[in-house]
Amino acid sequence: MIICHCNVIDSDQIRSAVRQALGEMPAHAITPAHVYARCETAPNCGGCQLMIRHVIDSVVAETGAGGNVVTPNQAVNSPLRESA
């Protein structure tokens, strides 16, 4: 299914780009910008970014790569955080 109509990027290309990225960076760091770069393109209208984010999240969930992702709020409230 075509996700980005401006650049004709389909869901299989996005899924492949995310899987490649998972080998190089933590799951929470993968953004639509990484997907565009791996597809050797850039956003035009930006209308597909939310759908790309959904595909990223889907691949991360399927692979179990999300693991113990810590949200910024959790990090701030962590008992392990050192006081300044």
C-alpha positions in Angstrom: 0.0 0.0 0.0 1.4 3.4 -0.9 1.9 5.5 2.3 3.7 8.5 0.8 2.1 9.6 -2.4 4.5 12.4 -3.1 7.5 10.1 -3.1 5.7 6.9 -3.9 6.9 5.0 -0.8 4.9 1.9 0.1 4.5 0.2 3.4 7.0 -2.6 2.5 9.7 0.0 1.9 9.0 1.7 5.2 9.0 -1.7 7.0 12.3 -2.6 5.4 13.8 0.8 6.3 12.7 0.4 10.0 14.2 -3.1 10.2 17.5 -1.8 8.9 17.4 1.1 11.3 16.7 -1.2 14.2 20.1 -2.8 13.6 21.8 0.5 14.0 19.9 2.5 16.6 17.4 2.1 19.5 13.8 1.7 18.5 12.7 4.9 20.2 15.2 6.9 18.1 13.7 5.9 14.7 11.7 8.8 13.1 10.0 9.4 9.8 13.1 11.4 8.9 15.2 8.2 9.2 12.7 6.4 6.9 12.9 9.1 4.3 16.7 9.1 4.4 16.8 5.3 3.9 14.4 5.6 1.0 16.7 8.3 -0.4 14.1 11.0 -0.4 12.6 13.8 1.7 9.1 14.8 2.8 7.1 17.0 0.5 3.7 17.8 2.0 4.3 15.8 5.2 0.8 14.3 5.1 2.2 10.8 5.5 4.3 11.3 8.6 1.7 10.1 11.0 1.1 6.9 9.0 4.9 6.4 8.8 5.0 6.7 12.5 2.3 4.1 12.9 4.3 1.7 10.6 7.5 2.3 12.7 5.6 1.5 15.9 4.1 -1.6 14.3 7.4 -3.0 13.2 9.0 -2.2 16.6 6.1 -4.0 18.3 6.3 -7.0 16.0 10.1 -7.4 16.5 9.9 -6.8 20.2 12.7 -4.2 19.7 10.8 -1.6 21.8 11.8 -3.5 24.9 12.1 -1.2 27.9 11.6 2.2 26.3 11.7 4.9 28.9 9.6 8.0 28.3 11.1 11.4 29.3 8.6 11.6 32.1 9.6 8.3 33.5 13.3 9.2 33.4 12.6 12.4 35.3 10.7 10.6 38.0 13.1 7.6 38.3 14.3 6.8 41.8 17.7 6.0 40.2 18.0 9.6 38.9 20.8 11.5 40.8 19.8 14.7 42.5 21.6 17.8 41.3 
